[in-house]
Amino acid sequence: MPASASDLLPQDTSAAAPDPKVIQGLLQACEELKANDTERLALFQAAIVASNLRNDRADDDRLGVLGQNAFWGPAPARRDPRTAAEVFLREARRLRESGGPRFAARLAVRVQGGGSVLRHRMAGRAAKHILTDTGAPAPVVEAVPAVAPLAADV
């Protein structure tokens, strides 16, 4: 349980602002793979949560803008924002085509192999802002799914 509401916010992994070259690499991958709104938003949410859109992440075995481990490929590929994004987007598309998550935050968590859906959803606003500022088509607003009442509540 978080100590405060601010503990739920995506943590900045560096003092620096997002890297425009990283953003450009992610956008190029989205364009090349014709990512849909959900896939594009999931990619940017994952990149914000993992690295604040910076490519200098290198802790443990996780590298690059998406903080990918060795499972995702060789280190040079994980350090290249466009290549890392292409790998992410291919997996996102595979999951969606096989009936996977419909919402960007859940898709991001599933592709990344874990993490908090709430953190990714909170990163969604920043992701949408960045995508809008870059001239990319604005992603559709992610609807909040209805929650079924618990058995104890009925």
Secondary structure as UniProt FT lines:
FT   HELIX           5..8
FT   HELIX           20..32
FT   TURN            33..34
FT   HELIX           37..51
FT   STRAND          58..59
FT   TURN            60..61
FT   STRAND          62..63
FT   TURN            64..67
FT   HELIX           70..72
FT   HELIX           75..79
FT   HELIX           81..97
FT   TURN            98..99
FT   HELIX           104..112
FT   HELIX           117..133
FT   TURN            134..135
FT   HELIX           151..153
//
